[in-house]
């Protein structure tokens, strides 16, 4: 009886370990692909604020671009669109 319990317990641990490893791989893939295929969110912010200085108040993310809202010293909020692949301001 004790041997059966140990085998069952070990199988549960192995099953959970495999599940956790699989989920980690699935969630890590899109992050790695996004970084290798274009500019990161941080790079886009640096590009936007180098041309339009100010405080970043919001970052929107879609398939092709980052939309970065920048509060300028004069109180005006502007939207800067940065292409994800090239890193250029549109």
N, C-alpha and C positions, 0 to 999 in steps of 0.2 A: 504494500500500500504506500509506503513512504517513497519508493522508487517512482511510482506512477505520479505522485504529487510533484516530485522534482522535475520529471519530464514535462508535465503540463505547465509548470511554472516557467521553466526554461523556454518552452515554445511561446508562451505569452510574451516574455521579454524579447525574444528574437523577432516576433511579429511586430511588436511596437517599435523596435529599433529600426526595422526595415521601413516601416511606415513613416517614421520621423525623418529618416535619411532621404526618402523619396520626396517628401514635402519640401525639405530644405533645397533639394536640387531644383524642383519645379519653380520655387519662388526666387531662387538665385539666378536662373537663366535669363529672364527678361531684364534684370538689372545689368548683368554682364553684357548682354547684347546692346542695350541702350548706350552704354558707355563706349563700346567699341565701334558703334556705327555713326557717331556724331558727337556733338558737344554736350557736356553735362549741364545741369541746371546752374551750378555754380559758375561755370565758364560763361554761360549766357548772361548771367547777372553782371559779371565783371565786364563783359563786352558792352552791355547796355549802359552801365554806370560810368564807363570810361568816356563814352561819347556824351552822355546826358547825366551829369553828376546829380546826386540827390539820394534820398532814402528810399529803398525798395519797400513798397507797402503791400504788394501782391504779385504772385507769380501764377499764371495759368499755363496749363500744359495740354497741347493737343498732339495729333499725330505728326504734324510737320513743323510746328513752331512753338516757341515759348513766348507768351505775352507777359511782359514785365511792366508793372505800374510803378512809376518813379515820382516821388514827391520832391519837387525842386525847391530851392531856397525862397523863391518868390511866392510859394504857396500853391503853385499850379501842379496838377497831377497829369503826367503824360503817360502814354502807353507806347512801349518800345517792343517791336516784334523781332525776334531773333530766330533765324532759320536753324533747325536742329542739325541738319547735315553739314552745312557750310559754316555756321556760326556767324553769318553776316546779318546785319540789321536790314530789315526790309522797309 
